[in-house]
Amino acid sequence: MPFNLSFTLTLSAVMWFGYGLFLKDICIALPNVLGFALGLVQMVLYAIYRKGNKKIIAKENKLPLEALKNVVVASQMESGDVFPVEEDIEQGKKNELEDGKEKRKSSVEPNDNFEV
């Protein structure tokens, strides 16, 4: 939650508390004391933890990503089925590229009948 919003809500609670005191209406003033106190707590927590999120994000970036292990196919009529993935996507692409190179090499074999 942005600090500006917390500050504005706390300020609003103070204003409503003042209005309740002006009218001598405890039903307006009393709940806004609680709102003011909770608003102060929220702003203090924001001040304490505003820089803490960067440490967590830095740790998440350092973690290695795991390859996809299973694929779940769900439908409304049946229960979900789980299919294991035999090879990861990058390995599959590498294999396709290698197969394509082998096909090109095999199609360009020298011909014995070729004369220069």
Secondary structure as UniProt FT lines:
FT   HELIX           3..23
FT   HELIX           26..49
FT   TURN            50..51
FT   HELIX           52..62
FT   STRAND          70..73
FT   STRAND          81..84
FT   HELIX           89..107
FT   TURN            112..113
//
